[in-house]
Amino acid sequence: MIHNETKPGIPLIRLSVINPFLKELVSRDIDPGQLLEEQRLPVQIPASSDLFVSALCMYSMVEQAAALANDPFLGATIGSKLDLLSWEPIAQAADAAVTVGDLLNRFILNSKEHASSTQYSLESTGNRTTFSLRRVVEPPFDPAQNDAFYLGFMSRLMKSATGETWNAASVLISMSDPLAVPQMFRELRIVKGDRSGFRISFPTEWLFEKFEKTAFRHRIQQSGESQTPQSLIESVHRAIAPHLHDEDLTVERAAELCGIDKRQLSRKLRSKGTTINKEIANLRQERATSALVKSDQRIAEIATKVGFSDPTVFSRAFKTWTGQSPQEYRRNNRN
């Protein structure tokens, strides 16, 4: 078992850790300076690697970034396409590691230079091993996007390190809010944990797998490329997702957001057996069902966030989607 012990004092994180989130907001035409201004930090993008902020400040900014993007899966999306090969704790570990276990242990040792807010550990119990991240300070809110970010990059790291040995069904992840995980990760077993940290458990035998540096780098690069939309429907989803709150998200507006002629877009979607209106409805349904189960927001608030100014109209649409009213869906799925 190896642990990364934090230094005494205030739990801090390098401000530059927020950069992937700032970059993603910029790519979605959202001003990321708001996050920094609210915390009275220098509005410098990318943020400085010489500055440190409190752990709670960083956790809060990550959650706020998802709110700004109106995207409940932002953390997982960013974590899954993080440039791992340019992140020092992992890059340095990959240069020296000879086994998968060696890679994880070196990552734990290297990471202490970048944050005093977390303790990493790798602990084996029989045929299972758990890589854990424990927060020194537990936030007063669910760090859903923070945990989803770790899920995104840790699952990608493990999959790339283990290669053909990887088996998603053998992986168990504990995080504060499993509903912050998009469909693309549902092959993993994910359970609800607490606010104290993130855990990923896997077969102990994986630790002894030989670590192939060249193959690892190749898999990392391939998985990063795969985060680029690979299908027409995925591309459409990514383009319109930040605008679901807009009541005027018409076919014309959606085509404009996709950067393609309306008739051409409609023709392409028909060839896939769908329409732009169906895809808008699918995304609104996914976001609404997630909000009903994971939050205490009023129905009217959720309706507004998915593009309905009238809660009654939203309720009718929701019943068409799911066969249940929003109140019934919340009650049944929370139980």
C-alpha positions as CSV (number, residue, x, y, z in Angstrom):
1,M,0.0,0.0,0.0
2,I,1.3,3.4,-0.9
3,H,0.0,6.8,0.3
4,N,0.5,10.4,-0.8
5,E,0.5,12.5,2.4
6,T,-0.4,16.1,2.1
7,K,1.8,18.9,3.5
8,P,0.6,20.7,6.6
9,G,-1.3,24.0,6.1
10,I,-4.2,25.1,4.0
11,P,-5.2,22.6,1.3
12,L,-4.2,24.2,-2.0
13,I,-4.4,23.4,-5.7
14,R,-2.6,24.9,-8.6
15,L,-4.9,27.4,-10.4
16,S,-3.8,26.0,-13.7
17,V,-5.8,22.8,-12.9
18,I,-8.9,24.7,-14.0
19,N,-7.4,25.3,-17.5
20,P,-9.1,22.4,-19.3
21,F,-12.5,23.7,-18.1
22,L,-11.7,27.3,-19.2
23,K,-10.6,25.9,-22.6
24,E,-13.8,23.9,-23.0
25,L,-16.0,27.0,-22.2
26,V,-14.1,29.1,-24.8
27,S,-14.7,26.3,-27.4
28,R,-18.4,26.6,-26.6
29,D,-18.5,30.4,-27.0
30,I,-18.9,30.9,-23.2
31,D,-16.9,33.6,-21.4
32,P,-14.8,31.6,-18.8
33,G,-13.6,34.8,-17.2
34,Q,-16.7,34.8,-15.1
35,L,-15.4,31.8,-13.0
36,L,-12.2,33.7,-12.2
37,E,-13.9,37.0,-11.5
38,E,-16.3,35.5,-9.1
39,Q,-13.4,34.1,-7.0
40,R,-11.6,37.5,-7.4
41,L,-8.7,35.8,-9.3
42,P,-6.7,37.3,-12.1
43,V,-8.7,36.9,-15.4
44,Q,-5.8,35.3,-17.2
45,I,-6.5,32.5,-19.7
46,P,-4.8,30.1,-19.5
47,A,-4.6,30.5,-15.7
48,S,-1.2,30.7,-14.1
49,S,0.6,27.6,-12.9
50,D,2.4,29.7,-10.3
51,L,-0.7,30.6,-8.3
52,F,-2.5,28.3,-5.8
53,V,-6.1,28.5,-4.7
54,S,-8.0,26.8,-1.9
55,A,-9.4,23.4,-2.5
56,L,-13.0,24.6,-2.0
57,C,-12.4,27.4,-4.5
58,M,-11.3,24.9,-7.1
59,Y,-14.1,22.5,-6.4
60,S,-16.6,25.3,-6.7
61,M,-15.2,26.6,-10.0
62,V,-15.5,23.2,-11.5
63,E,-19.1,22.8,-10.5
64,Q,-19.8,26.4,-11.7
65,A,-18.2,25.6,-15.1
66,A,-20.8,22.9,-15.7
67,A,-23.6,25.3,-14.7
68,L,-22.3,27.9,-17.1
69,A,-22.1,25.4,-19.9
70,N,-25.6,24.0,-18.9
71,D,-24.0,20.6,-19.3
72,P,-24.5,18.0,-16.5
73,F,-21.7,15.8,-18.0
74,L,-19.0,18.5,-18.4
75,G,-16.6,17.0,-15.9
76,A,-16.6,13.5,-17.4
77,T,-16.3,14.9,-21.0
78,I,-13.2,17.0,-20.1
79,G,-11.6,14.3,-18.0
80,S,-12.0,11.8,-20.8
81,K,-10.1,14.0,-23.3
82,L,-7.5,15.4,-20.9
83,D,-4.0,15.5,-22.5
84,L,-2.5,13.0,-20.1
85,L,0.9,12.8,-21.9
86,S,1.5,16.5,-21.2
87,W,0.5,16.3,-17.5
88,E,3.7,16.1,-15.5
89,P,2.6,13.6,-12.7
90,I,1.5,11.0,-15.4
91,A,4.1,11.8,-18.0
92,Q,7.0,11.4,-15.5
93,A,5.4,8.2,-14.1
94,A,5.1,6.8,-17.6
95,D,8.7,7.5,-18.4
96,A,10.0,5.4,-15.5
97,A,7.3,2.7,-14.9
98,V,7.9,-1.0,-15.6
99,T,4.5,-2.3,-14.5
100,V,0.9,-0.9,-14.2
101,G,1.3,-0.9,-10.4
102,D,4.6,1.0,-10.8
103,L,2.8,3.6,-13.0
104,L,0.1,4.2,-10.4
105,N,2.6,4.4,-7.5
106,R,4.8,6.9,-9.3
107,F,1.7,8.9,-10.2
108,I,0.8,9.1,-6.5
109,L,4.3,10.2,-5.6
110,N,4.5,12.9,-8.3
111,S,1.0,14.4,-7.7
112,K,1.9,15.8,-4.3
113,E,3.8,18.6,-6.1
114,H,0.6,19.9,-7.7
115,A,-1.9,19.9,-4.8
116,S,-1.9,19.6,-1.0
117,S,-5.7,19.2,-1.0
118,T,-5.8,15.5,-1.7
119,Q,-4.4,12.2,-0.5
120,Y,-4.0,9.5,-3.1
121,S,-3.6,5.8,-2.1
122,L,-3.3,2.4,-3.7
123,E,-4.4,-0.4,-1.5
124,S,-4.7,-4.1,-2.2
125,T,-7.1,-6.4,-0.3
126,G,-6.9,-10.0,-1.7
127,N,-7.9,-10.1,-5.4
128,R,-9.0,-6.4,-5.5
129,T,-7.0,-3.2,-5.5
130,T,-8.4,0.3,-5.0
131,F,-6.9,3.6,-6.2
132,S,-8.4,6.3,-4.0
133,L,-8.4,10.1,-3.9
134,R,-9.4,11.5,-0.5
135,R,-10.1,15.2,-0.1
136,V,-8.5,16.8,2.9
137,V,-11.5,19.2,3.1
138,E,-14.9,17.8,2.4
139,P,-16.9,20.3,0.3
140,P,-20.4,21.4,1.6
141,F,-21.9,20.4,-1.8
142,D,-21.8,17.3,-4.0
143,P,-18.5,17.6,-6.0
144,A,-20.3,15.8,-8.9
145,Q,-18.3,17.4,-11.7
146,N,-15.0,17.0,-9.8
147,D,-15.6,13.3,-9.4
148,A,-16.8,12.9,-12.9
149,F,-13.6,14.5,-14.1
150,Y,-11.6,11.9,-12.2
151,L,-13.7,9.1,-13.6
152,G,-13.0,10.4,-17.1
153,F,-9.3,10.5,-16.9
154,M,-8.7,7.6,-14.5
155,S,-10.8,5.1,-16.6
156,R,-8.9,6.3,-19.7
157,L,-5.5,6.0,-17.9
158,M,-6.3,2.5,-16.7
159,K,-7.7,1.3,-20.0
160,S,-4.6,2.6,-21.9
161,A,-2.2,1.1,-19.3
162,T,-3.7,-2.4,-19.2
163,G,-4.4,-2.7,-22.9
164,E,-5.9,-6.0,-23.9
165,T,-6.3,-7.0,-20.2
166,W,-8.8,-4.2,-19.7
167,N,-12.3,-5.3,-18.8
168,A,-14.9,-2.6,-17.9
169,A,-17.1,-5.1,-16.1
170,S,-14.2,-5.7,-13.6
171,V,-14.0,-2.1,-12.7
172,L,-16.0,-0.6,-9.8
173,I,-16.1,3.2,-9.3
174,S,-17.4,5.1,-6.3
175,M,-18.3,8.7,-6.7
176,S,-20.6,11.4,-5.1
177,D,-23.1,11.5,-7.9
178,P,-23.3,8.7,-10.5
179,L,-25.9,10.8,-12.5
180,A,-23.0,13.1,-13.6
181,V,-21.8,10.3,-15.8
182,P,-22.9,10.2,-19.5
183,Q,-24.0,7.1,-21.3
184,M,-20.5,6.5,-22.8
185,F,-19.2,5.4,-19.4
186,R,-22.2,3.2,-18.4
187,E,-20.2,0.0,-19.2
188,L,-18.4,0.6,-15.9
189,R,-20.0,-0.3,-12.6
190,I,-20.6,2.9,-10.8
191,V,-22.0,3.3,-7.3
192,K,-22.9,6.3,-5.2
193,G,-20.2,7.2,-2.6
194,D,-19.8,10.3,-0.5
195,R,-18.2,13.8,-0.8
196,S,-14.9,12.7,0.7
197,G,-13.3,11.4,-2.5
198,F,-13.3,9.2,-5.6
199,R,-12.3,5.5,-5.8
200,I,-11.7,3.1,-8.6
201,S,-11.3,-0.6,-7.8
202,F,-10.0,-3.3,-10.2
203,P,-8.4,-6.8,-10.1
204,T,-5.1,-6.9,-8.2
205,E,-3.5,-9.0,-11.0
206,W,-3.6,-5.9,-13.2
207,L,-0.9,-4.3,-11.1
208,F,1.6,-6.9,-12.3
209,E,1.0,-6.4,-16.0
210,K,4.1,-5.2,-17.8
211,F,3.9,-1.5,-18.7
212,E,4.6,-0.9,-22.3
213,K,5.5,2.7,-22.7
214,T,5.1,2.9,-26.5
215,A,1.8,1.1,-26.6
216,F,0.5,3.2,-23.7
217,R,1.3,6.5,-25.5
218,H,-0.3,5.1,-28.7
219,R,-3.5,4.1,-26.9
220,I,-3.6,7.5,-25.1
221,Q,-3.4,9.3,-28.4
222,Q,-6.0,7.1,-30.0
223,S,-8.4,7.6,-27.2
224,G,-7.9,11.3,-27.3
225,E,-8.7,11.4,-31.0
226,S,-11.8,9.3,-30.3
227,Q,-13.2,12.1,-28.2
228,T,-13.7,14.0,-31.4
229,P,-17.3,13.4,-32.5
230,Q,-17.3,10.2,-34.6
231,S,-20.8,10.3,-35.9
232,L,-23.3,12.8,-37.3
233,I,-25.7,12.5,-34.4
234,E,-22.9,12.9,-31.8
235,S,-21.7,16.0,-33.6
236,V,-25.2,17.4,-33.6
237,H,-25.6,16.7,-29.9
238,R,-22.4,18.4,-29.0
239,A,-23.3,21.5,-31.0
240,I,-26.8,22.0,-29.6
241,A,-26.3,20.7,-26.0
242,P,-25.2,24.1,-24.6
243,H,-28.4,25.7,-26.0
244,L,-31.1,23.5,-24.7
245,H,-32.4,26.2,-22.4
246,D,-33.3,28.3,-25.5
247,E,-37.0,28.2,-26.3
248,D,-36.2,29.3,-29.8
249,L,-34.0,26.2,-30.5
250,T,-35.6,25.6,-33.9
251,V,-34.5,23.5,-36.8
252,E,-33.0,26.6,-38.4
253,R,-31.1,27.6,-35.2
254,A,-29.8,24.1,-34.7
255,A,-28.6,24.0,-38.3
256,E,-26.9,27.3,-37.7
257,L,-25.2,26.0,-34.6
258,C,-24.0,22.9,-36.5
259,G,-22.6,25.1,-39.3
260,I,-24.6,23.3,-42.0
261,D,-27.6,24.2,-44.2
262,K,-30.9,23.2,-42.7
263,R,-32.0,21.1,-45.7
264,Q,-28.7,19.3,-45.8
265,L,-28.8,18.6,-42.0
266,S,-32.4,17.3,-42.2
267,R,-31.5,15.1,-45.1
268,K,-28.5,13.6,-43.3
269,L,-30.5,13.0,-40.1
270,R,-33.3,11.3,-42.1
271,S,-30.8,8.9,-43.5
272,K,-30.0,8.0,-39.9
273,G,-33.7,7.4,-39.1
274,T,-34.1,10.6,-37.0
275,T,-34.8,14.3,-37.2
276,I,-33.3,17.4,-35.5
277,N,-36.5,17.8,-33.4
278,K,-36.2,14.3,-32.2
279,E,-32.6,14.8,-31.2
280,I,-33.4,18.1,-29.4
281,A,-36.2,16.2,-27.5
282,N,-33.8,13.4,-26.6
283,L,-31.3,15.7,-25.1
284,R,-33.9,17.7,-23.2
285,Q,-35.3,14.4,-21.9
286,E,-31.9,13.3,-20.7
287,R,-31.1,16.6,-19.0
288,A,-34.6,16.9,-17.4
289,T,-34.6,13.3,-16.0
290,S,-31.1,13.8,-14.6
291,A,-32.1,17.1,-12.9
292,L,-35.3,15.5,-11.4
293,V,-33.4,12.7,-9.8
294,K,-30.1,14.4,-8.7
295,S,-31.4,17.9,-7.6
296,D,-34.2,19.5,-5.5
297,Q,-34.9,22.1,-8.2
298,R,-38.6,23.0,-8.7
299,I,-40.2,21.6,-11.8
300,A,-40.6,25.1,-13.2
301,E,-36.8,25.7,-12.8
302,I,-36.0,22.4,-14.6
303,A,-38.5,23.3,-17.3
304,T,-36.8,26.6,-18.0
305,K,-33.4,25.0,-18.2
306,V,-34.6,22.7,-20.9
307,G,-36.3,25.3,-23.0
308,F,-39.9,25.4,-21.6
309,S,-41.3,28.7,-20.2
310,D,-44.6,27.0,-19.3
311,P,-44.2,24.2,-16.7
312,T,-47.5,22.7,-17.9
313,V,-46.3,22.4,-21.5
314,F,-43.1,20.8,-20.1
315,S,-45.1,18.3,-18.0
316,R,-47.0,17.3,-21.1
317,A,-43.9,16.8,-23.1
318,F,-42.2,14.9,-20.3
319,K,-45.1,12.5,-20.0
320,T,-44.9,11.9,-23.8
321,W,-41.2,11.1,-23.4
322,T,-41.3,8.9,-20.4
323,G,-44.9,7.9,-19.7
324,Q,-44.8,9.6,-16.3
325,S,-45.2,13.1,-15.0
326,P,-42.1,14.9,-13.8
327,Q,-43.4,14.4,-10.2
328,E,-43.9,10.7,-10.7
329,Y,-40.6,10.2,-12.3
330,R,-38.8,12.0,-9.5
331,R,-40.6,10.0,-6.8
332,N,-40.2,6.6,-8.5
333,N,-36.5,7.0,-9.5
334,R,-35.4,8.5,-6.2
335,N,-37.0,5.5,-4.4
